[in-house]
Structures are given as structure tokens and as C-alpha cells.
Amino acid sequence: MSLVARAASILTKYPVTRGMLSYSIIWPSGCFLQQLWFNDDKHVNWQKCFRFLLYGGFFVAPTLYAWVRLSTIMFPDPGIKSTLAKVVVEQLSYTPFAMTCFYFGMSLMEGSTAREAVGEVASKFLPTYQVAMSVWPAVAFVNFTLIPERNRVPFISCCSLLWSTFLAYMKHLEKQKLKQS
């Protein structure tokens, strides 16, 4: 069996790997774009991109995959009511969980203390959640109504290029600048 055939077999047999692969590309790409667009010195911090690769590929993709599977079990009907329930539950559970984990986990990967990580979550969670609530319900609705379950994590990963760029921007902001805005 060729390498390509083996890879295709793994991606088919273990669907979470498709999400992990796509998030391992999309998230560091978002971080890279944020640095190109918003860093005054145009210097790219490759370690930061690598942290985004690790976080996106090995945390976000598996947890999102688990959420998609769980939501399908909780609300198996493909109808509008079930879809709306998935969207609401996602925005009230998975989204806050994901954002909290993002700020906390990325802070720890940067070498911050747990107390500093909690402080970053406290200062950046609400502004990030407000933006998320204006974007992700519509994306989730499309995902749950039009996208086959096996392609939902890759679809969301493609949609998350701009989101990961935004998160990289928010992560980049100093607490003082955030309080002023």
C-alpha cells in the first residue's frame, strides 16, 4: 500500500485525524497572518506559531470532534429544532470552554504562571465571547444543517482561519490596551 493510500485509509478510519491535520495547518496559519498584519516590526515569532499548531491540532480538534459527536448523540434529529438546540448548547457550553482553555493553555505554554493565566482569561474572555456570539452561531447553524457529520470538523477548521487570526490578535493584546478599548 502506498503512503498516500495509507494516509487516506487512516483519515477515513479515524475521522478525528482529519480535524487534527487541518487544525495543525489552520491555527498556525492564523497566528502567522496575525503577526504579519498586526506586528509593528513584521517579525514572525515561529515559537508562537508552533504553540498554535500544538494547541489547534492536539487540543482544539479532538475536543471539537468530541463535541460534534456528543451533539449528534444528544440531538440526533437532522431537523431545524435539533439544529437550533445544538447551536444554542454549543454557544453556552463548548464556546466558553474553548475560549477559557485557549487563554489559559496558551498562557501556560508561554511560561506564565497559573495565576497569570487566570488573569488573562479574566481580562480577555468577555470581549472574545462577544465577538464569538456574533460569528459562530451562524457558522454552527450552517455546519449542523448543510455539512455531513464526517466533514463537520474540517469545515469548522476552514472557517476558523479568520477566527484563529482573531484569537492570535486578542492573545497578542496587552491587558492594558484591552482595558482601554
Disulfide bonds with the S-S distance in Angstrom:
none
